[in-house]
Amino acid sequence: MSEGIDNNRRRFLGAAALGIAASQLTLIRSAKAQPNDVKPPDRPQVKPAGDGSFGSLKQIEAGVLNVGYAEAGPAGGPAVVLVHGWPYDIYSFVEVAPLLASAGYRVIVPYLRGYGTTRFLSSETPRNGQQSVIAVDMLALMDALKIPKAILGGFDWGARTVDIMAALWPERCKALVSVSGYLIGSQEAGKAPLPPKAELQWWYQYYFATERGRAGYDKYRRDFAKLIWQLASPKWDFSDATFERSAAAFDNPDHVAISIHNYRWRLGLAEGEARYDDLEKRLAQAPVITVPTITLEGDSNGAPHPDPSSYGRKFSGKYAHRNIAGGVGHNLPQEAPQAFAQAIIDVDAY
């Protein structure tokens, strides 16, 4: 399937792939819809996660990394790059990927630095987790795979990453799906105190600021991640098998270093690399995203996240926001895969 595939055919294929569950979604067609203008669609009935598989993973050298990734769909299909968050992994998209592949898309789901089978090419490379470097990693992956332009989707760290890519390199981003909206930040913004109740939600960030926190996360990676999953998605009844399948990704030898650096960097407690200073200066200006975008939010997201009304104006292209009902938490792609896949297909037609 070529890049120039007719949009009507794309929508037909997408509807066939998503089936009855996807048809329950309320499609958003407004060119400039703001969060308060959109009625939340009904959550489709989805089968419990845990049975899906990506099959054999692939590896490719890209930038400073040898990246592990899953791929689904026809090699000639329109490219979709899906980016996971912390502490999750590629299996957040294990049910999204086949839905999109069935609709004719080439789906790429990479492990971030510090996760799964992704490894640094050199022991000398700083184990840096600042926001811009992860976006640079994803661009390097697209270059290595000879993907000039892709639809981008993500949540948590992944949403921030695809937001950055869309903001700084719009020529590489055909369209965007971002859970929790606009997540680009800066160290300067991180200095501003929040009300106590909001600060409490970031307890782990302050824990990670200490050596005790680093050692504790290293020792209790699985216990820590499971607690975050439970707090961030209080209504998601995931199985032990589902959790363990993803928890294996945290055994990566650089996982703790990347995680700790990310959160310390946000608070200005760790330096980034000078080579990314110009990118961070641009991001500190909170650049507007011009590409077509759909933002998503689950109605039971227990993780810190902005209110949709606070970020709608950061998207100047065709835009819509969708609230996904039915007890959907922070890991929206895994908890509501049909809704996420439908958003990818719909934003492609914008």
N, C-alpha and C positions, 0 to 999 in steps of 0.2 A: 504494500500500500504506500503510495507516494505522499510527499508533503502537500501536494495539491488536491488531495481527495475532497470530493464535494461534501460540504457541511451537512446537507440533508442526509446523505448516505451515512456520514459519521454518526449523526444522531440516531439513525435507524439501527446501526450496528451497536451503538452504545445501549440503546433500549433493549435490544435483544439479549445482550450480554448481562445486563443488570436484572432483567426479568421483572417479575411482579413486584419484588421488594423495591426496586428503584422507581417503579411507576408510582409508588405511594408518595414520593417526594414532591413537594411543591417547587416547581422550577421558577427561578428568579430571572426575569427578563428585562427589568428596568435598567436603563443605561447608566443612571447615576443614583441608584438606590442607596439610601443611608440606612444604618442599622435599625432605626426606629420605624422605618417604612416597610419592613419585611416581616411577614407572619412566619413564625417558626414552622418548618415542615414537620410532618409526623415522622417519627423514627421508624425505619423499616424493620421488619422482623428478621433478625440475622441469626444464623446458627452459631452456637458457641465456638469461640476460637480454640485452637489446639490441634486440629487435625491437618492443617495445611502444611505444605512443604515447598521450598524453593528448588529442591533437587540439588544438583551439583552447582557449587559457587565458582566464580571466575576470579582471576587475579590479573592486575595490570599495573605497570609502573606509570605513575602520574605525579609529576612534581617531585616532592620529597618523600613520597609514599609508594609502597606497593599496596594497592587498594584491593580489598576483597569486596565483591559485589554479586548480587543476584541479577539475572536478566530474564525477561519474559517477553513474549510477543514476537512479531515478525521483525527481522533485522532492518527492513526497509520502511517500517512504520514510523509515524511521527514520534519523536522522542519525548519521554516523560522521565524526569529524574526526581526521585522521592527520597527525602532526607529525614532520618530519625532523630530522636532527642535523647536526653539523659534522664534516668538510667534505663534506656530502652535499647532496641537494636532493629535490624532490618525486618524482623518478624512482626513489627507493628504494621507492615504493609503486606503480609503474607496472603491476605484475602483480597486486598485492593489490586495487587499485581495481576492475578488471573482475570479479573473483571475487565481491566484495561487492555490486557493482551487479547482477550476475546473481541474487543472492539477495534482491534487493529493497531494498537500502540506498541511501540518498543519501550519497555519499562526497565529502567535501571535503578537498582536499590543498593547503594553502597554502605559499607560500614565506615563510620567516621574514624578519624585518627583516634587511637586508643580503644578501639572496639574490634571484636571478632578477629578476622584474619588479616586486617589491615596492619601493616608494619612500616616503620621508618626505614628508609634505605641506608641511612647512616646513623651510627650511635652518637655522632657529634651534633645532630640536628636538635635544637631546643625542643623540649616537650611542651610546646606552647598551645594553650587553649583559648587565646583571645578570639573575639568574635570574627574579626576579618579574616584570620588565617584559615578558618574552616570553609569560608566561602571561596577563598583562593584554592583550597584543596578540590572543591567541587568543580571549579573552572578547569583545573588541571586534568581532572578525570574526564570532563567533556572533551577537552583537547585530545587526550590520549585515545578516546573512543571515536574521535572524528565526528563529534556532534556539534555543529555550529550553533544550534539554537534548540531550546527544549522548553516544554511546559514544566514548571517547577512546583513541587508541593512538599510541605513539611509541617512538623509540629515541634513545640518546645525548642531545643537548640536548632532543630531542622527548620522550623519556621523562621527563626532569626536569620539563619543562613540563607534561605531562599529570598527573604526580604532584602538582605544585603546584595545578593546577586542581581535582583531585579532593579534595585535602586542605583547601583554603581555600574552595572553592565547590562542595561536594558536590551542591547542588541543581541544578547545571548539568551534572553528570556522571552518566549512567545506569549506566555500567560502564567498566572500565579494562583496557587491555592495555599492559603496560610491560616493555620489554626491559631486562634487567639490574636490574629491580626498583625499589627505593626509592632515588632519587638526589637527594632534596632535601638541600641543604647550607647552610652559612653561612660568613661570613668568619671567625668565631671558630674553627669547626672546621678551616678551612683553615690555621690557624696551627700546628696540631699536626704535628710531623715524622713522616714514615713511615720504615720501614726502608729502607736504601739501594736494595735491589732494587726496591721499590715506587716509590721516588722516581724511579728511572731511567725508568720507564714514562711519567712526566710530563715528559720532557725538553723537549717543545715548550712547555709552560706556562712554564718558566723562560726559554726562548729568547724567548718573547713578552714577557717582563717587561723586556726590553732594547730600546733604540731600534734596535740592529742586527737584532733579531728582527722588529720591526715592518717595517723596510725590506726585510728578506729575504723575509718572507711576501708583501709587496706585489709584489716583483720576481719571485718564483718561485711564484706561487699554484698553478699547475697541477702543477708538480713536487712541491711540498709536499703538496698534496692526494693526489696519486697515491701518494706514499710512505706517508701515513697509511692510505690504503685497503689497501695491501699489508701493512703491519704489523698493522693491526686485523683483517684477514681473510686470514690467510696461505694459506688453501686455496681462496680464491675466485679462479678464473681468469677475471676480467672482461676484456672486449675493450677495445681502444682506443676503439672507437665508443661503448661503454657509458660509459666514463669521460668522454669528450669531451662527450657529451650532458649530463652533470651539471656538468662543469667550466664550462660557459657561465654557470651561475648565479653563479659566483664573480667574474664581471666587473662585478657590481653595484658602483656607486661607493661604497657604504657598507660593503661586505663586510669589508674589512680593519679599519676602525675598530670595527665591532661585534665581530669575532672577538677583536681585541686587548683591547678593554675587558672582554669576558667573562672572559678568563683572568686579566687583571690584577686585576679586581674580586675574583675568588675568593681571591687571595692578599692582599687588602687593600692593593694597590698603586694602586688607582683608586677614586674615590668613586662611589657610586651617586647617584641623584636622591633628594632629601629626601622627595618625594611618595610614595616606595615604602618608606620606613623602617618604617612600621608592618607592612607585609606581610613584610618581611625579619625583623622581630622575631618574628613568628608562625612563620615558617619555621625560624628558629634553634632553636625548641623541638622540632623534628622531629615535627610533628603526625602522628597516626595517620590512615590513610586508611580510611574506613568503607564506601566503595562496593564492589560486587562486582569482583574483580580476578583476572586471570591474569597472572603474570609469566613471562617467557621468557628463556632463555639458550642461545646457541649453544655447541657443544662445542669450538669452535676460535676463541673470541673472544680476539684478541690485544691488545685495548685494555684499559686499566685498568677493572676492574669489581668490584663486591663479590661475595662468595660468597653464594649464595642462602640459606644457613643464617643469614646475618647480618640478614636483613630480613623474614623471614616474619611476624614478630610486629608489623610496622608496618602490616599489613593486617588490620583487625578484622572486615570483612565476609566474605562467602563468598569463598574464596580457593583458588587452586591454582597450583603452579609446574610448568613444563614445560621439561625440557632437550631441545633439538633437536639430534639427532645427525647425523653425516654430513659433518663438516668445515665447519659453519656458523660464520661469524665475526660481527663486530660489526654489520654492516649486515644484520641478520637478515631484515627484510621483503623485501629484494631477493634475498637468497640463498635464502630458504625462504618464498616468498610463500604457498604453500598452508597452511603451519603457522601463519603470522601471521593469515591470513584465517580459518582455522578457530577460532583463539583468539577473534577478534572475535565470530564467530557463537555460539560456545559461552558466552562470558561474558554475552552478551545474554540468554541463556536462564536465567541464574542467578537 
